[in-house]
């Protein structure tokens, strides 16, 4: 997560945080967690076609950046995908629905990347039953390059306010293959209200909030040491840390300045949204969740190709007790009877954002 200079100064009330000294300037200029971002540079740098595709797959979006994938190589052309159960989110994702959506994103990005080498992916879900591995994958030749492959390294989840301009009808039509694009002002206003109220509910549900705060990585050293979770880095955020404004304790204290100003900034971001996109499924078993993740990944690549920005706003879709009213409202508003809303995203024109930290591929291979 990064902050613009304007947003950081707003949080500080315009005050100075770090002394204007040469040493402070040097410190702040070197806050990029290069080691945690290295997997983006390493993507595609493998001779083995499986590792080649997997090195891109691990860049896939996933809930709270938990990266819940483990891979077991098999023979010379196959691998088995396992779910890393230590990466679950028991308070905000008690049924692991979002985790499996993230695994679907991983599988689809792997499939897209494999085509860069002319390979297709033969995927068998749950080869040993629903309690076993997530998928068995075999790569084989004969595939043409996926038209979305060129957007892989530019894909982001943009957690920033969007520009005040509409999503063109032509772009909405292009995205209709993946989900329902909502642009009419009345419905957009209703969804803004829903996402804001749901976000506030999570912020004031202590166990849900603490799950997120416990996964926050404060500053370059923490991000490099644990390149998953919610990264809070960059020179301005580290200024706040040095000033004692941004701490784990402040993020859990609704009375703190950091908490209150964070709420204001998030409200600004959520309301600066011209359109939404919704992904639903007729059912809600694990295969449906993985299929939704695969569609979400392609949607994210397509928005990137079109010059648009996408940001998942999942709080209202979470399935813990305090979120029940918002979950019900989301389904009444966005789904047909019996359907499940798997993903809801803000859609619009946003600024460029930084890459998200990742664990190196070698740490995700069980038998590499």
N, C-alpha and C positions, 0 to 999 in steps of 0.2 A: 504494500500500500504506500502511495506517495502523496504528498500534498504540494499544491502550487504555492508559490511565494505569497500570493494574495490570501489564500486560505490559512496559511500558517500565521501570517501577521494578524489576521482577524482573531485567531485563537489566542494570540499573545496580547491582544488589545493594542497592538502597535508598539509594544515595548521591546527593548533589546534583550536578547537571551544570553548570547555568548559575547565575551569581551572581544572588541575589534582588534585583536592582536594577530601577528603573523602566525603564531603557533595555532591559534584557534582556527584561522582561515585554512591552514594546511590540513588540520584535522577534519574539518567539514568537507574539504574538497576530495577526501579519500574515503568517503562513506559508502561507496558502491560495494556490495558483497560479491566480488568477482567470483569467488570459489562456488558460491551457491548458484550463480548464473552460468557456470561453465557448461552444463548439459545442453544449453541452447547452442553453444559454439561447437559442441561435440556431435550434434545430431547429424547423421549421415556419414560419419567417419568410420564405418565398420565394413569389413569385407563380407562377413557372414550376412546373408540376406535377412535373416531373422533379427540379428542385432541391429542391422541397418534400420529396419522398420520399427523396431522397439525403441530405438534411440529417439525417434520422433514421437512415438506413442506416449512416452512418459511426459510429454509437454501438454497433454490433454487437460482440459478443465475438469475439476473435481471438487466436491464439497470441502470447504475449509482447507483446500490444498493438502489434504491428507495423503494423497498418492497411495491409494489402498491396493496396489497391485504388486504381485510377486510372480516371477516367471520361472518355470522349470524347463530347460531345454531338453529336447527329445530327438535322438537320431541326428540327421544332418539337415532336416528341412521342417521340423515341427517343434512346437512348444506347448506347454500347458500353462494356462493363466489361473492363478490362485488369488483369492481375496486375503489380504493381510488383516486379520481380525483385530490386531492391535491398533488399527487406524479407525475403528468405529467411533461414532458420535452418539453415545447412548441417550443423551438428554435432548438433543435437537433432532435426531434422526433415529428414534427408538426402534424402528422396524428395518433400518438399513436400506430404505428405499433410495435415498439420495446416493448412498455409497454405490449401489448397483447401477444407478444412472451414470455415475462417474466411470464405472468399469465399462459401460457401453461406449462412453466417449473414448476411452483408451483403445478399445477394440476397433472402433471406426477410424481413429487417426492412424493406427497401425495399418489398417487396410488401405487407406489412402496413400500412406507413405510407401507401402510395398510396391505400388504401381510405378513409383519413380525408377525402380529397377526392373519393371516389366513383370512383376509377380502379382498373382491373385492370392487371396487368403481364403482357404476353406475352413470355416468355423463351425464347430459342433459345440453347442451350449450344453453345459452340465453333463458331460459324458459319463459320469458315475452317479448321476442323480443330484437332486437339489442341494444336498448337504456336502457334495464333493467339490472338485475344482469347478471354476466358473466356465472355462472353455478349453477345448483342444483346438489348436490352430495348425494347419499345414500350409506352407507356401508352395506355389507351383507357378510355372511360367505362363505366358500367353495373355497377359493383361496389358491393356493400353493405359497410358498415363491418365489418372483421374483429373478432370478439369479444375478441381479445387486444390490440387496438390501445391500449386504455387503460392497459396495463402497460409501454409502451415506456420512458417516462422513469424508471420506478421499477426497471427491471431492473438487476441487479448480478450479479457473480460474487463470492460471499461467502467470503473467505479468512480466516475466523475459526472458533474452536471453536463447535460447535452445542450447543444445549441438550440436556439429558439427558431427552428425551421422544420417544416414537415418532412416526413418520409415520403418520397415520390410514389405515386401509384405504380410506376413501372417496377420499382424496387420491391414494393409490397407483393406484386404479382410474382416476381422471381422467388420470393421467400415462401410463397404459399405452398410450395411442394413440401415444406418442412413443418409448418405450423400456421396458425391463424394470426394474421397481422391485424391489429386493432388501431385505427387512426381517428375514428370519429370522436370529437371533443368530449361529448357527454360520457361515453364509456371510458375514455382515457381518464377523465376526472374521477370517476368512480374507482378505477383501479389505483390511481394515485392515493386516494383516501384509504383504500384497503391495505396497500403495501406499507403506508406510513403507520397505520394503527397496528398492524402486525409487527412491524419493526419495534415500535414502542413496547409492545407486549413482551417481546423477547428481551429487550433491554431492562425490563423491570421484573423479569423472572430470573431470580438469582442463579439457580442451578444451570439454566440455559446460557445466561451471560457468562458465568464462570467457566463453562466449557470452552467458550470462545476465548476468553481472556487467558486461560491456561495454555492455549495454543498460540498466543501472540509471541512473536520473536522480536525483542526490542533491540534494534540496532544491528550494525554490521556483524559483530562477533557472534551474537545469538543466531542470526540468520545463516551465517556460514556454518555454524556448528549443527544447526537443525533446519535444513532448507525445506521445511514443510510448514503447515500451519499458516498463520496470518502474519505476513512480514510487515513490520513497521520500521522502515529504514529511509535512508536519504538524509542529506545535511539538515534540512529544516526539522524533520521529526527528531533527529538526534539532538538538535538544539533544545527541543522541548524536554527531552530526556535529561540533558545536562542541567536544565533549569528546574527539574523536579516536577514539571507540569504533567508530563506523560510517563506514567508508571503503572504497573499492574494494579496497585492499590487504587489509583485514581480512576482507572477504568471500571472498577467494581463499586465505586462510591457515587451514587446519583447526586450527591451534594457537592462534588468536587468541580472545580473550574474546567478541568479537562473533560469530564463527563458531559457537563452541560453544553460546552462549546462543540463537542463532538456531535451531540444531538442536533444542534442547530445546523451544522454542516451537512449531516446526513439528510435532514429535512430538505435543505436546499437542493441536494443532489436528487433525491427521489422525486421532487416536484418539477425538476427541470427535465421532463420526459415528454416527448411529443407522440410516442407510440409504444405499443407493447406487442409481444408475440407470445402465443400460448401453444404448448404442446400437450395434447391429451392422448390417452389410450383407452380402448374399449374395456380392457381388463387391467389388472394390477398385479400380475405375478412377476417373477423375476425376469422372465423372457420379455415381458412388456417393458419393464424398467430398463433393461439393457437396450431394447429397441429404441426407447425414447432417448437414451443417451447417445446412441448412434445418430439419430436425427438431429439432436441438439448440436453435436459436433459439426455436422455438415451445415447446419444453419449458421453456426459461428464462423465457419470458413467462408460461407457465401456472403454473410454480412461484411466480412473483411474484404472480400473481392469487390464488393459494391461500394466500398468506402464508408460503410456505416459502422456504428459501434453497438455492442450488445453487452448487457449486464444482467445476470440472473438475480431475481429478487424472490427468494425462496421461502421467506419466513412464513407467509400465509399458507404454504403448502406443507408445513411441518406438522407432525402428528403427536404432539404431546398435549396434555390436558388443557393448559392455559391458552393454547392456540386454537382450540376447537371451534369457537365462534368464527374466527377468520377463515379457517379451513372450510367450514360450511359455506360461508359467504363466497369464497373463491370458486367453489364448485357450482354453486347456484348461478353465479355470474358468468363463468367461463367454460362450463362443460355441459354436455347433454346428460340426462339421467343415466346413471350407471357408469359413466366415464370417470376416469381419474385424471386430474390435472397433474402432469409429471413435471413440467417446467413452465415458469413465467419469467419473461425477460423484458427489461427496458430496451427500447430500440430508438436510435436516433444518430445524430452526428456528434461525435465526441472528440476530445483531444487524444493525441498519442499517449500511450501509457507504457510504463516500464515492464520488462519481462518479469515473470514470477519465478522465484527460486525453485529448484528441483534437486532431488537426490540423484547422484550419478547412476547411470544404467547398471553399473556393476554391483551396486548395493541392492538392486531389485531382482537380481538373478540368483536363484537358489543354488544352482550347480554350475555356475560359470567358472 
